[in-house]
């Protein structure tokens, strides 16, 4: 006979399990699954969808020029940094290292790394915008896919994996949602339209415009006689 710890007993009460099941667990594992509960990871679901996977493959061709240019710059920056790292390591192992010189070398390396990363990010911005555009299209169908999966599995409560320490695989709702998502949006548009911005940026811009619209107009200037 296996006893349940007090915390587990409280959880069992919360899920409406009969008191006798809090004393002993003699039923098989399958019988212990609480009906109506599922666990879903929205980010993993979107990434596993057919639309996302197909777009990831297509993007390598559509944006090949930008990707190749970024990789070339990454290699060039690495070649520029390699001797600097070697010198910094050698100088730091000297019998009496010059701390000020080492700090200057480290600062130079950091500056090159940061500026190089910024340059690479600019080169890859079209790629990042494409991915954001695809993710937004898929995410727009996520609630409908989740509702369909819940109805199919008779789920009334969906938990996030971050709020669950451990659970039986029977609670996993991810694949059910992915199946519904693939039905709702089998593919996504890869290239965003001109001027498109991710939803967060659009909402921020709209909020800023709303704040500006609420500000009173400046009073007209008065002229003295």
N, C-alpha and C positions, 0 to 999 in steps of 0.2 A: 504494500500500500504506500502510495506516494503522497506526502503532505504538501500543501501549498503554503508558501510563506505569507505572512500577513498582508504585505503590499499586493501580492497576487490575488489574495482573497478579496481585497477592496476592488481591484480591477474586475474580478469576476462578478461582484455585486453590481458594479456600474454597467456591465454588459447584460445583466439580467439572468445570470446562470443560477440554477436552483442551488440552494444551500448545500444539498448533499454532495454536489460536485466540488464544493470547496473543501470538503473533508478528504475525499479520496478520488484519484484519477485512475479508474480502472477501465474506462472506455478506450477504444483505439484512437489513434491520433486524428484520423479523419473526422471522428465524431466531435472533436473538440473545437473545430472551426466555427466561429460565431457567424451566423448568417447575416447578410446585409452590410458587411464591412469590406472595404477594399482599400488598397494602397496604390497610389499612382504618382509617378514622377513626370511632370509635364515636360521638363527639358529633355529627358531621355526619350519620351514619347515622340516629340517633334523630331529629334535627331534620328530616330529609328524609322520614321515614315518614308514611304517610297518617294514622295515629292522632294524631301530633303536630300535623300541619298542620290537621287538622279541629278539634282541640281549641283551637288558637290562634284560629280563626275563631269557634267557639262561645263562647269565653271573653269576647269583646268584647260579646256580648249578655247572657250570664249574669251577668257582673260589671260591667255598664254603670254602675250606680249608684256603685260604688267607684271605677271609672276616671274617671268624670265629676267626682266629688268631688275626687279627687287632682289632676286637671288644673286645676280651679278654684283649688285652693290653690296649685298651682305658678304659675299666672298672677298670683295675688295677691301671692305672695312676690316674683316678678320685678318687679311694679309697685312694691313696697316698696323693693327693692334698687336700682332704676334711678336714682333721684335721689341715693342714697348713692354709687353708683359715679361719677356725674357730678361730684358735689362733691369726691370724693377725687381724681379726675383733675385738676380745676381747681386744687385746693389744692396738688397736687404740682407743678404747673407755675408756681407763684408764684415771684417773684424770690428770696425768702428763705422757703422753706417751713418750716413748724413741724413738725419730725420727730416730736415727741411726739404732736401732734394727728393727724398722718397715721397713726401707729401705732394710735391709739385708734379712728380711723375704720375702719381695716382690720380691727381686732379685732371691731368691732361688725358689720361686714359678714360676717365669717367666722362669728360666732355666729349671726346670722340665717340664713345659708346652712345651717349644720349642723343647727340646730333645725328649720328648714323641711324639710330632707331627711329627718330622722327622722320628722317628722309625715307626710310623704308616704309613707314606707315603711310606717308603721303603717296608713295608709289602704289601701295596696295589698297588705297582708299576705295577705288572702284570695286575691288574684290570684296571688301568688307561691306560696302553698301549693297552689293548683290546678295550677299548672304543674309543681311538684315532684311532685305526685301522679301526673300524667300521665306525666312522664318516668320515674318509678320503675316504673310498669306496663309501659312499653315496654322499659325496660332489663332487666326480669326475663325478657324473651323474647329478649334480644340474643344470649346464648350459643348458644341453640338455632338462631337464625337464622344466626349465624356458622358453626356446624357444618354446617348444610344447604348454605350457599353454598360452603364449602370442599369438601364432598363433590361438589357439582355441577361445580365447576371443577378438581377434583383438586388442591386446595391443601393443603400440609402445613405451611407456615410463613407466618404472617401478621405483617407488620411494621407499626409505627406510623409515620405520616407524619413525626412529629417526629424519628425516627431515620434518615430517608432524605433525602439531599441532592437527588438527582434520580433519576427513574425513568420508564420508558416507561409510557404510559397503559394498556398491556395488563396491568400489574400491579394496576390499580385494582380493588378488590373491593367498593367501597362500594355500587354499584347492585345487585349480586347479593345483598348482605345486606339492603338495603332491600326488595327484592322478597320475600325470605323473611320479613322482619319484617312486611310488609303482609299476608302470608298467615296468619301466626301471631296477629297482633293488629291486625285491620283498624280497630278503634276502641278508645278508652279512656274510662273513666269520668272525667268532668270535675270533679265536686265530691267532695272527700275526705270520708269519714265523720267524725262528730264525734269529737274527740280524737285524730285522726290526726296523726302526726309523721313527717317524713322519716326514711329508714333511718339516716342518720348520727346523728340525735338519739335514735332508739330504741336503737341500739347503745351510744351513750354512756350512756344511762340504765340499760340492762341491765348495763353494765360497772360503773357506780357502785353499783348494787344488789348485784352480786356481791362487790365489795370490802367493802361494809358487812356483808354476810352472813358474811364470813370473819373479821371482827373479833371478838375474844373478848367475851363478855358481861361487863359490869362485876361485880366481886365484890360479894356482899351486904355491907351495912354491918354491922359488929360492934357489939354493945352491951356496955358494961362493967357490972360488978356494983357 
